[in-house]
Amino acid sequence: QVQLVESGGGLVQPGGSLRLSCAASGRIFSINTMGWYRQAPGKQRELVARITASGSTNYADSVKGRFTISRDNAKDTLYLQMNSLKPEDTAVYYCYMLVDGGSRYLDVWGQGTLVTVSP
């Protein structure tokens, strides 16, 4: 089994910054795409940012220029640097990884970490 453990969420004022981390553990041969998604109250889960194994990235229009996704393949860890946070960024943030478990690929999700942007 593969598990993802997220950290770094919390309460921050508008204009502030937070850095989310997501560490994978378990039977991992390699990790393909990694991503961050978020779900605000009463809304559907949406893609925030995604990074491929080669390092190519794409972002939701709402976070472009403010958020940066990165990965450390040696540590099987995903990051999301969030700057210039806005109240509308308030949501539960989930990390996602497409993991090569040896015999098959696995879609793995983290448990979610709450980010609250408020004065």
C-alpha positions as CSV (number, residue, x, y, z in Angstrom):
1,Q,0.0,0.0,0.0
2,V,1.0,3.6,-0.6
3,Q,0.1,6.4,1.7
4,L,0.3,10.2,1.3
5,V,0.7,12.4,4.4
6,E,0.0,16.1,4.0
7,S,1.2,19.0,6.2
8,G,1.4,22.8,6.2
9,G,-2.1,23.9,6.2
10,G,-3.5,26.5,8.6
11,L,-4.9,30.0,9.1
12,V,-3.2,32.9,7.3
13,Q,-4.2,36.5,6.6
14,P,-4.9,37.7,3.1
15,G,-1.6,38.4,1.3
16,G,0.2,35.8,3.4
17,S,2.0,32.7,2.4
18,L,1.9,29.0,3.2
19,R,3.8,26.0,2.0
20,L,2.1,22.6,1.7
21,S,4.0,19.3,1.7
22,C,2.9,15.8,0.7
23,A,5.1,12.8,1.5
24,A,4.5,9.4,0.0
25,S,5.5,6.1,1.7
26,G,5.1,2.5,1.0
27,R,5.8,0.2,-2.0
28,I,6.9,2.8,-4.6
29,F,8.8,2.1,-7.8
30,S,8.3,5.5,-9.3
31,I,5.8,8.3,-9.2
32,N,4.4,9.7,-12.4
33,T,2.1,12.8,-12.2
34,M,1.6,14.6,-8.9
35,G,-0.9,17.2,-8.2
36,W,-2.8,19.5,-5.8
37,Y,-6.5,19.8,-5.8
38,R,-8.8,21.8,-3.5
39,Q,-12.4,21.7,-2.4
40,A,-14.1,24.7,-0.9
41,P,-17.4,24.4,1.1
42,G,-20.3,23.7,-1.2
43,K,-18.1,23.4,-4.3
44,Q,-16.7,20.6,-6.3
45,R,-13.0,19.5,-6.0
46,E,-10.9,21.4,-8.6
47,L,-7.4,21.1,-9.9
48,V,-5.0,23.7,-8.5
49,A,-1.7,22.6,-10.0
50,R,-0.1,19.5,-11.5
51,I,3.5,18.4,-12.3
52,T,4.6,15.5,-14.4
53,A,7.6,13.2,-13.9
54,S,9.6,15.3,-16.3
55,G,8.8,18.5,-14.4
56,S,6.3,20.1,-16.7
57,T,3.7,22.0,-14.8
58,N,0.2,23.5,-15.3
59,Y,-1.9,25.7,-13.0
60,A,-5.5,26.8,-12.6
61,D,-5.9,30.3,-13.9
62,S,-7.0,31.5,-10.5
63,V,-3.6,30.6,-9.0
64,K,-1.2,31.4,-11.8
65,G,1.6,33.7,-10.7
66,R,0.9,33.1,-7.0
67,F,1.3,29.4,-6.4
68,T,4.3,27.2,-7.3
69,I,4.2,23.4,-7.5
70,S,7.4,21.4,-7.1
71,R,8.6,17.9,-6.4
72,D,11.5,16.2,-4.8
73,N,11.8,12.8,-6.4
74,A,14.5,11.6,-4.1
75,K,12.1,12.1,-1.1
76,D,8.9,11.2,-3.0
77,T,7.5,14.5,-1.8
78,L,5.3,17.1,-3.4
79,Y,5.2,20.8,-2.5
80,L,2.9,23.7,-3.1
81,Q,4.2,27.2,-2.3
82,M,1.2,29.6,-2.0
83,N,1.9,33.3,-2.0
84,S,-0.4,36.3,-2.0
85,L,-3.2,34.2,-0.6
86,K,-6.8,35.4,-1.0
87,P,-9.9,34.5,1.0
88,E,-11.2,32.6,-2.1
89,D,-8.2,30.3,-1.7
90,T,-9.9,28.9,1.5
91,A,-10.4,25.2,1.0
92,V,-9.3,21.7,1.9
93,Y,-6.3,20.9,-0.2
94,Y,-5.6,17.4,-1.3
95,C,-2.5,16.0,-2.9
96,Y,-2.6,13.3,-5.6
97,M,0.0,10.9,-7.0
98,L,0.0,8.4,-9.8
99,V,2.3,5.7,-8.3
100,D,4.0,2.8,-10.0
101,G,3.6,0.1,-7.4
102,G,5.4,-2.5,-9.4
103,S,2.6,-4.6,-10.6
104,R,0.2,-1.7,-11.5
105,Y,-0.3,2.0,-11.3
106,L,-2.2,3.3,-8.3
107,D,-4.2,6.5,-7.9
108,V,-3.4,7.7,-4.4
109,W,-4.9,10.7,-2.5
110,G,-3.9,12.4,0.7
111,Q,-6.2,13.0,3.6
112,G,-6.5,16.7,3.0
113,T,-5.3,19.8,4.8
114,L,-7.3,22.8,5.6
115,V,-6.2,26.2,4.4
116,T,-8.1,29.2,5.8
117,V,-7.4,32.7,4.5
118,S,-9.1,35.3,6.7
119,P,-8.2,38.6,8.4
